[in-house]
Amino acid sequence: MRRPAERASRPLLLVLAVVSCLAAPLSGSRAVDPVASATPISSDLAAWRDLFRRPPVSKAAADPDQEARVQLGRHLFFERLLSGSGRMACSTCHDPARFFQDDRPRAVGVFYRSLARRTPSLFDLAEVRPLMRDGRAASLEEQVLMPVLDPDEMGQTAEGLLEKLGRVAFYRRAFAETFPEKGLSLPAIAQALAAYVATLESPPTAFDRWVEGSEDALDESERQGLAIFLGKGGCIACHRGWRLTDDGFHDIGLPTADRGRGRFDPDLASQSAFRTPSLRWVAKRPPFMHDGSLGSLRMVIDHYDRGGIDRPSRSRFVRPLGLTEQEKEELIAFLESLSRPPPEARVSALASDRPR
């Protein structure tokens, strides 16, 4: 078996221009094209560490007002009164023990209504704009109430939500103290829920440890998988940055009647296009794709290897790859390194965040 450096020394032609272009955030609701030209890159995997480096945690002094909003939002996140049936909370579908998702191919709403799309994870959304799989929410404060007030999701009404929470002394007091100007109101509920969701950060992984300089954090197969991710697989075109996503919207050639971003954007490239998901902890979050149609990482890689359905809206980053069986296994090994805690981490940190 060839060593990683030898494997990586093959021409790694990427759909990238320069690393600085990749690291730049997106603007607007459409995917920013990272391609200026297909440019050969360094075969030294370590040279890519900065592209994947997690930003440092802010050292700013804690804001007691914001902390109060977070704590109130945390209670609301687990509160079943937010649903019309009184049987669902945000945490019903976004289960902390399941990486703030559930294990269903498609979400199930109030009164057991099957929905069209897979529940997305809520990790690392503090700086992401726009939101939702189709980008229809401009901010977290707008997004958090969408499922609550959707008749097929949580089935609550604005009037019912305020009336039910208003019956509870805890919420009357908490909103009066936390939002003295707004009180118990829809804007205050949205602000509190958004404050809590913004704190949900994915735990560190073995790959993070490698990014910080620990060579032994990845084994040979995982490093070879990283070389494929950067090179022959072209995964880096859409899965880049510390969150491993461009936050763009792409049609990846899945059979679907769901127009995705195309419902809000007439541009051809937006038809059947969905937000690029983060790959952090991806191996722990099956099934995959917007509709939960692919049950394993191997099925996902096989789909990309085939290139999906060739149609006018299909992303130009999606094309047949010609991966060998060994390359597929190595790519899976790398993806699993994005989903494995480093030795010093406590897996219990992923357990329920339910308020006591």
N, C-alpha and C positions, 0 to 999 in steps of 0.2 A: 504493500500500500504506500502510495506516495505521501510524503510529509506535507503538512498544511502549507508551508511556504512554497513547496513545489507546485501544489495544486493551485495556490493563489497567484502564482506567477504567470499562469496563462492569461492571455489578453482579457482583461475585465472591462469590456465595453458596456458602459451604463448609459441609461437615458438621463444623464446629468450633465450640467455644465461645470460648476465648481461647488466646492463644499459650502461656501458662503451662501450660495443660492439655495441649497437644500435646507440650511438652517433657518432661513428667513421665514417668518410666519406668513400665513395666507391672509389676503385681504378680500373682503367681499364674500359673496356666497358661493362663488364657483371655485373649482380647483385652479390654482395657479400652475401653469405649465412649467415644470422644472427644466425643460429641455431647451438648451440653446444649440447644442450639437452633441453628438455622441462622442464622448471624450474619454480616452484611456486614462485610468487612474492608477495610483500607486498600488503595488501588490502587497505592501506592508499592511497587514490588518490593523496593527496598532495605530497607524496613521488615521484611522477612522474613529478613534475613541472619542474625540471631542464632539463629533457629530451626535453621538448618543449620550452625552454626559447630562445627567440630571442637574437642573439649576439648583444653586444652593438655597436652603430654606431662609426666608427673610428673617433678619435679626431685629426687625422693628418691634417696639414695645407693644405688648398685647393691648388690644382695645377692649376695655370691659363692656362697652355697649355692644360691640360685635360678638363678644363671647356670650352675652346674654341672648342675642339673636340666634346664635348657633345652638345653644342649649334648648331654646324653645323650638327651633326647627327640628332638632333631634326627636323631641317628644312628638311633634306632628308627623314625622316620617313613619312612626310606628303606630299612629293613631287610626283606629278603624272607623272612627266617626267621619273620616274624610271620604268614605265611600257611601253611595246611596243605600247599599244593603246593610251597612254596618259590619260587614264581614271581611273587608279588604282594607289594607293599609298600603302605603307606598312600598313598605318592606315585604309585602306579600309576593310581589314580582321581583323586587330589587333586594334580594336576601343577602345580608352581609356574609353569611356563611357560604354563599355561592358566588362570591366576588360581585355582589350587588347585581346579580342576574337571577334567573331561575334555570331549571334544567329542561324546560319545555322547548320544542322546536318553534312554537309560536305562543305568544302570551295568551293567557285566558283572563278575560275581563269579568266585570260584575255579572252575577247570575250565570256564570260559567260560559259566557260568550267567547268563542274562539276568535282571536284577532288575526290580522293579516301578517304581522311581523314578529320577529324574535325580540324579546326584551333586551335592550342594550345595557351594558355595564355603566355604572355611574362614576367609575374611577377617573380622577384627573381631569375634571371638567371646568375647573375654576377659571381658566383663561381661554376656553374654547368658545368660539362664536362663528357661525350660528350653530344651533343645536338640533337634535333629533336626527333620525336616519336620513330624512329628506331635507334637513336644514330649514324647516319652517319656523323655528323659534329663534328670535333674535338675541335672547339673553336667558340666563338661568331663571330669572324671576318670571319671565314669560313662560318658560318651559314647564316649570314645576306644577303649575295649575292645569296645564293642558290635559293630562291623564285624569286628574281629579274631576274635571268638569265634562269630560267626554262621556256621552251616554253609553258607549260600548266598553269603555275601560273601567273607571271607578264609579261612573253613573251618579255622581253627586251634582247638585245644583248650587249656584251661588247662595241663594236664599237658604237652602237646607244646610249648607256648610256653616254659615254664620249662626243659624238658629241652633244647630246641634252643639257647636263649640260654646256658644253663649250660655248653654245650660250648665256648663262645668265651671265651678268656682275657680279651679286652678287656671283655666285658660282666661277667664275674665281678668283675674289678677295679673297673670303673666303678660298679657297683651297691654294692659294698662301701664304696667311698670316698664316694659321693654319698648313699647311704641306709644309714648304718652300723647303724641299728636295724632296718630292714626287709630290707636285703639284696636279692637278686634274688627278687622276689615280684610277684604281680599288683598289689597296691596301689602298689608302687614304679614298676612299668612304667606304670601309669595316671597317676601323678603326674608322671613325666618327660614322657610324651607330651602331657599337658594343659599342662604348663609351656611346651613348644615351641609348641603350637597357639595358646596365648594371646598369643604374640608376633607372630602373622601379621597385620599391619596393612595395609590397602589403601593404595596410593600416592596422593599428592595428584592432583587433577584440575583442569581448567580451571574447573569450577564452584566448587571450593574457593577458587581465586584470586579469583573474583567475590565470593564470600562475604566474603573478607578485604578487599574494597573496590576491586578493580581493575575498573572499568567496562568496559574493553576486552576483558576475558576472555571475555565472551559477545557474539556478534554479534546483530543485530536479530532474526533468525529464532529464535535460541536464547532470547532474552529473551521473545519472544512465546510460545514454547513453555512457558517457565516460568509465564507468566500463565495459560495453559490448564491447566497442571499444578495450579496453585493454585485455579483457578476452575472453568471449565466442565467440565474433565475430572474434577475432584474427586479427583485422585490423592493429594493431600496427606492425605486422610482416613486412609490406611493407610501411606503412604510419607513419613514425617516424621522430623525429627531429623537429625543429621549422617550417620547410616548409612542414612537414607531408608527406614526401616521402623518399624512400631509393634511388631514382634516378636509380633504377635497371630496368631490363626488364623481364617481366613475361607474360606467356600465362595464361590468366584468364578464358579460356574456352568459349569465345564468338564464335558464328558461323561466320567465316570469311575466305575468300580466300586470304587475305593479309598476307604475310609471316612475315611482320614486321622486327624485328631484324634478322630473319632468312635469309634475302636477303644478309646479310653481314657476317653472322656467321653460319657455318654449324652445330654447337652444337645443339643437340636435344632440349635443354631447350630454345633456341632462336627462335624456330619455332613458328610463330603466337604470338610472344612476343613483347610487347610495353612498353615504359617507364612508370613507375608508376607516375601518375600525382600528383602534390601538391594538398592538400585539402583546402588550404587557399582560402576563399571566394567561396567554391565549390557550395553552394546552389544558388549562383547568376550566375552560368555559365552553365546552361543546353543548349543543350542536352549533354549527357555524353558518354564516351568511345572514342576510336580512330576513330571510324566511325560514332559517333553521334547516335548510334542505340538505346540508352536508354534515354528516354525523361524526366525522373524524378528521384529524389533520391530514391523514393520507388522502382522503377524499378531496380535501381542499387543494392539495398539491397536484393530484391527478387532474382536477379541473383546470388549474392554471397551465399544467403541462400540455393539455389538449388545446388550450386557447379559448375555450368557451365558444358560444355561438357568434359566428362572424356576421355582424349586422352593422349598419351605418353608424349607430350610436356607440358601438363598442370602443372602449378606451384603446388608444394606440399603444398603451403599455401592455396590453393583453394580447399575446400571440403564442403559437405553439413553441415550446421550449426545448423539447428533445432531451429531457433529463433521463439519465440512466437510473436503474433501480437503486444503485448505491448512492447516487446523488440525492435521490428522494429521501432515503433513510438519513443521510447526513443533514439535509435541510430540516427534517423533523427533529433530529437531535438538537439542532440550534434553536428551533422554536421552543423546545422543552427547556432549554437553558433560560429562556425568557419567562419561564413559569416555575422556576425552582428557587426556593429561598437559599441564600448563602448559609453556610454552616452556623453562623452566629445568630441567625434570625429565629424568632419564635413563631411557629406556624399558628399558635393560638392568637396572634395579633389579627388573624383573619376571621376570628370568631365573631359572634353576634355583638353588635354595637347598641343593642337595645338598652334604653335608659332604665335604671333600677328605681 
